[in-house]
Amino acid sequence: MNRNIKFSKAINEATDLCMERDNNVYLMGLGVPDPTGFFGTTIGLQEKYGEYRVLDMPTAENGMTGIAIGTALAGMRPIMAHHRIEFAMLALEQIMNQASNWHYMCGGQSSIPIVIRILIGRGWGQGPQHSQSLQAMFAHVPGLKVLMPTTPHDAKGLLIAAIEDNNPVIFLEHRWLHNIFGDVPEGYYLTPIGKARIARSGKDVTIIASSYMVLESLSAAASLAKEGIDAEVIDLRTIRPMDKTSILESVSKTGKAIVADLGWRSFGITAEIITLIAENLWHEVKYPPRRVTLPDIPTPCSPGLAKYYYPRAIHIVNNIREIFGLSTQTEKEAGLYQEMPLDIPNKGFTGPF
C-alpha cells in the first residue's frame, strides 16, 4: 500500500528496513544521533538499534571514512552521512583512491559495500563552501556509483538498492527535497540503479535532469504546455551508471533536447549528455542541444547575487521557447514567479541546517 510521506521519512524507512534485515548494516555520521535527525532522516534509529550501530563521529572525515572502508572489507555494510558535500571532500583520498579502486585492484575478489550519503544544494546564503553540487566530480571516477533521487519513492528504493550493492555508492540528496511529499510503498522494494524515469511524457522536446532540477523541469513543462509545446521530462535518478538508452530514445523521438543540472556549466554532467546525443543522434536532432546550469563562478552568499546565479524553470522555458522561435518571457509572464528569495525554498522550511 502506498502512503504520502516526506522524502526524509522515505530515507529513514529505507535505513531502518535495511538495518533490521541485516545486522551488518550500520550508520555513522556527524550529528546522526542529533535530535534533528539529520534533516529528519535518522530520527529514532539510535534508540532502536543502539549506539554501536548508529554512531556519531568526530570531525575527522578522512580517518572515519577509512575506518568505514575497513569495516566494509571485514564484511560490514556501512552507511556514512555528511551534512555537506564539502565535508565529504575531506575524505576524497579514501573515496576516490581506495574505495573506488579496490574491486579492480583485487581482480574482482574483494569489494567495498559502502554507501556515502551526501547533502548538496543551496540554502540560506551559505555560500561557496557549504552549498556546492559536485556530482560530476564523483561521476568522473570509475568504480563509484552516483545516485541522485528526486522523489520520496525513489529515495527509499534507491537507498535500499545502494545499501545492498557490493560497490561503493555516492548517494546525493538535495536539501530542498527532504520536505517534499510523495507516494511510497510500505515495506521492501528496490528502485533499479542505472534506470531513468520518464517523469512526464511528451513529443516535442526532451528535458533531461536529475534531483531538484527535475522539479524545475516539470514546472517548465507545465508552463510550456500553455503554448502548445509538449515537453518530455527524464529523471535520470542515476548519474553513474547512466541510462543512455532512455535518453537516446526520447531525443530520437522529439529531435530536441535541453539538459538541466545543478552543477557548473563546464566539464559537467550536461557536457557528458550532450556529447552522448551528438555521438549517437547527429543526423536525428533537429536543433543543437542546449544546457541549463550554474554559471562558472563560486556560489554567492548575497540574495542579490543569488537571483542571477541559480538555474530555474524560467531558464529552461526560455531556452525551449527560443528553439521554437518564440520570444522569451519573464517569470511572471510564464507563471513561474517566486516571491521568496531564491536561496530559501519556502517559508515553512527553515532547516535544521
C-alpha positions in Angstrom: 0.0 0.0 0.0 1.3 3.4 -0.9 1.3 6.3 1.6 2.0 10.0 1.0 5.2 10.7 3.1 8.1 13.0 3.1 11.4 12.4 1.3 13.2 12.4 4.6 10.8 9.8 6.0 11.5 7.6 3.0 15.2 7.8 3.7 14.5 6.9 7.3 12.4 3.9 6.3 15.0 2.6 3.9 17.7 2.8 6.5 15.5 1.2 9.2 14.4 -1.6 6.9 18.0 -2.5 5.8 19.3 -2.4 9.4 16.5 -4.7 10.5 17.2 -7.2 7.7 21.0 -7.2 8.0 22.9 -6.8 11.3 26.0 -5.9 9.2 24.4 -2.6 8.2 25.3 0.3 10.4 25.1 4.1 10.2 27.8 6.7 11.0 27.9 10.4 10.6 28.5 13.8 12.3 25.2 14.6 14.1 23.4 11.4 13.1 22.0 10.9 16.6 21.2 14.6 16.9 17.5 15.4 17.9 17.0 16.9 14.4 17.9 13.6 12.9 20.0 14.7 10.0 17.1 16.5 8.3 14.7 14.0 9.8 16.3 11.1 8.0 17.8 9.3 11.1 15.2 10.1 13.8 14.7 7.1 16.1 17.4 4.9 14.7 19.8 5.0 17.6 17.0 4.4 20.0 16.1 1.3 18.1 19.5 -0.1 17.2 21.8 1.3 19.8 24.9 3.5 19.8 27.1 0.7 18.3 25.1 0.7 15.1 24.1 4.3 14.9 27.2 6.3 15.6 28.1 9.9 15.9 31.7 10.7 14.7 34.3 13.4 15.2 35.2 15.9 12.5 37.8 13.6 11.1 36.1 12.7 7.8 39.1 11.1 6.1 40.0 9.0 9.0 36.5 7.9 9.8 35.9 7.0 6.1 39.0 4.9 6.2 37.6 3.1 9.3 34.3 2.6 7.4 36.1 1.1 4.4 38.0 -1.2 6.7 34.8 -2.5 8.2 33.3 -3.0 4.8 36.3 -5.1 3.9 35.7 -7.1 7.0 32.1 -7.9 6.0 30.1 -4.9 7.3 27.9 -2.6 5.2 28.4 0.9 6.4 26.3 4.0 5.6 28.2 7.3 6.1 26.3 10.5 6.2 27.7 14.0 5.5 25.7 17.2 6.1 27.6 18.9 3.3 29.3 17.7 0.2 32.2 19.9 1.2 32.7 17.7 4.3 32.9 14.6 2.2 35.7 16.3 0.2 38.0 15.9 3.2 37.7 12.2 2.6 38.4 12.2 -1.2 41.6 10.2 -0.8 39.7 7.3 0.9 36.7 7.6 -1.5 38.5 8.1 -4.9 41.8 6.4 -4.3 40.8 3.5 -2.1 37.1 2.6 -2.2 36.6 3.2 -5.9 39.7 1.1 -6.9 39.6 -1.8 -4.5 37.4 -4.2 -6.5 39.5 -3.6 -9.6 42.9 -3.9 -7.9 41.8 -7.2 -6.3 40.8 -8.7 -9.6 37.1 -8.7 -8.5 37.8 -10.9 -5.5 37.2 -8.2 -2.9 34.7 -5.3 -2.7 33.8 -2.4 -0.5 30.0 -2.2 0.0 29.8 1.3 1.5 27.1 4.0 0.9 28.1 7.6 1.4 25.1 9.9 1.8 25.9 13.5 0.9 23.7 16.6 1.0 24.0 19.0 -1.8 22.4 22.3 -2.9 21.8 25.8 -1.9 20.3 27.4 1.1 20.3 30.4 3.3 23.3 32.2 1.9 25.8 29.5 2.9 28.0 30.3 0.0 30.8 28.5 -1.8 32.0 26.3 1.0 28.6 24.9 2.1 26.3 24.9 -1.0 28.0 23.2 -3.9 26.8 20.4 -6.1 29.8 18.4 -7.1 28.1 15.3 -8.6 30.2 15.5 -11.8 33.4 15.1 -9.7 32.3 11.8 -8.2 30.7 10.6 -11.5 34.1 11.0 -13.2 35.6 8.2 -11.2 35.4 4.6 -12.4 34.3 2.3 -9.6 31.8 4.7 -8.0 28.1 4.6 -8.5 26.4 8.0 -8.2 22.7 8.2 -7.3 20.5 11.4 -7.2 16.9 10.6 -6.4 14.1 13.2 -6.9 11.0 11.6 -5.4 10.4 10.0 -2.0 9.6 6.7 -3.8 13.0 6.6 -5.4 14.8 7.9 -2.3 13.6 4.8 -0.5 14.0 2.3 -3.3 17.4 3.6 -4.5 18.8 3.8 -0.9 17.8 0.1 -0.3 19.5 -0.8 -3.7 22.6 1.2 -2.7 22.9 -0.5 0.7 22.6 -3.9 -0.9 25.0 -3.1 -3.7 28.5 -4.6 -3.2 30.2 -1.4 -4.7 30.8 2.0 -3.2 27.8 4.2 -3.8 27.6 8.0 -3.6 24.0 8.9 -2.6 23.3 12.6 -3.2 20.3 14.3 -1.6 19.4 17.9 -2.4 18.5 19.7 0.8 15.3 21.1 -0.6 13.9 17.7 -1.4 13.7 16.4 2.2 10.4 18.2 2.9 8.6 17.2 -0.3 5.8 14.5 -0.2 5.2 11.6 -2.5 3.6 8.1 -2.7 5.9 5.5 -1.1 5.0 1.8 -0.8 5.2 0.2 2.6 7.9 -2.4 3.2 10.8 -3.6 1.0 11.2 -2.7 -2.7 14.0 -1.7 -5.0 14.4 1.1 -7.5 16.9 -0.2 -10.1 20.3 1.5 -10.2 21.1 2.7 -13.7 17.5 3.1 -14.9 16.0 6.6 -15.6 12.3 7.5 -15.1 10.0 9.3 -17.5 8.7 12.0 -15.2 6.5 13.4 -17.9 5.7 12.1 -21.4 5.9 14.4 -24.3 6.6 14.6 -28.0 8.1 18.0 -28.9 11.3 18.4 -26.8 13.2 16.3 -24.2 14.3 17.8 -20.9 16.9 15.7 -19.1 17.5 16.4 -15.4 18.2 14.9 -12.0 17.4 15.7 -8.4 15.9 19.1 -7.6 16.2 20.2 -11.3 13.6 17.6 -12.2 11.1 19.7 -10.2 12.1 22.8 -12.1 11.9 20.9 -15.3 8.3 19.8 -14.6 7.4 23.4 -13.7 8.9 24.5 -17.0 7.0 21.7 -18.9 3.7 22.9 -17.4 4.4 26.4 -18.4 5.3 25.4 -22.0 2.2 23.3 -22.3 0.2 26.6 -22.3 1.9 27.4 -25.5 1.2 24.0 -27.0 4.7 22.7 -26.5 4.7 19.2 -25.2 7.9 18.5 -23.2 9.1 15.1 -22.1 11.0 15.1 -18.8 13.5 12.4 -18.0 14.6 12.0 -14.4 18.0 10.4 -14.6 17.9 9.1 -11.0 21.4 7.6 -11.5 24.2 9.7 -12.8 26.7 6.8 -13.0 25.8 4.3 -14.4 23.7 6.5 -16.7 20.6 5.2 -18.6 21.9 6.1 -22.1 19.1 4.1 -23.8 16.3 6.1 -22.3 18.0 9.4 -23.1 18.6 8.5 -26.8 15.1 7.0 -27.3 13.5 10.2 -26.0 15.7 12.6 -28.0 15.3 10.4 -31.1 11.5 10.8 -30.7 11.5 14.6 -30.1 14.5 15.7 -32.0 15.3 18.4 -29.5 17.0 18.3 -26.1 17.6 20.5 -23.0 19.9 19.2 -20.2 19.4 20.8 -16.8 21.8 20.3 -14.0 22.7 21.7 -10.5 26.4 21.8 -11.3 28.6 24.2 -13.2 28.4 24.6 -16.9 31.9 23.5 -17.9 33.2 19.9 -17.7 30.0 18.6 -16.1 27.0 16.2 -16.4 25.4 18.3 -19.2 28.5 18.2 -21.3 28.5 14.4 -21.0 24.9 14.0 -22.0 25.1 16.4 -24.9 28.2 14.5 -26.2 26.2 11.3 -25.9 23.4 12.8 -28.0 25.9 14.3 -30.6 27.8 11.0 -30.9 24.7 8.9 -31.5 22.0 11.1 -32.9 23.9 13.6 -35.1 21.5 13.2 -38.0 18.3 12.9 -36.0 18.5 16.0 -33.8 16.6 19.0 -35.3 18.2 21.6 -33.2 21.6 21.7 -31.3 21.1 20.5 -27.7 21.2 23.2 -25.0 22.0 23.2 -21.3 20.8 25.0 -18.2 23.4 25.0 -15.4 25.1 27.2 -12.8 27.5 29.8 -14.2 31.2 29.0 -13.8 31.6 31.1 -10.7 31.6 30.2 -7.0 28.3 30.1 -5.1 27.3 33.6 -3.8 26.1 34.4 -0.3 24.2 37.6 -1.2 20.4 37.3 -2.0 21.0 40.0 -4.6 23.5 37.8 -6.5 21.6 34.6 -5.9 18.7 35.6 -8.2 21.2 35.7 -11.1 23.0 32.5 -10.2 20.7 29.5 -9.8 19.2 27.7 -12.8 15.4 27.7 -12.6 12.3 26.7 -14.6 12.3 30.1 -16.4 15.7 29.4 -17.9 14.5 26.0 -19.2 11.4 27.7 -20.6 13.2 30.4 -22.4 15.8 28.1 -24.0 13.0 26.0 -25.3 11.0 29.0 -26.5 14.0 30.1 -28.5 14.3 26.7 -30.1 10.7 27.0 -31.2 11.2 30.6 -32.5 9.2 32.2 -29.7 10.2 35.3 -27.7 11.5 34.9 -24.2 9.3 35.6 -21.1 9.7 36.9 -17.6 8.9 34.6 -14.7 5.6 36.5 -14.2 4.6 36.0 -17.8 5.4 32.3 -17.6 3.6 31.9 -14.3 6.8 31.0 -12.5 7.4 34.0 -10.3 8.7 33.2 -6.8 8.2 35.9 -4.1 10.7 34.4 -1.7 14.5 34.9 -2.1 15.9 32.3 -4.4 18.2 30.9 -1.7 15.2 29.9 0.5 12.8 27.1 -0.6 9.7 28.4 1.2 8.5 30.0 4.4 7.8 26.6 6.1 11.3 25.2 5.5 13.8 26.6 7.9 16.4 24.0 8.3 17.7 22.4 10.5 21.0 23.0 8.8 
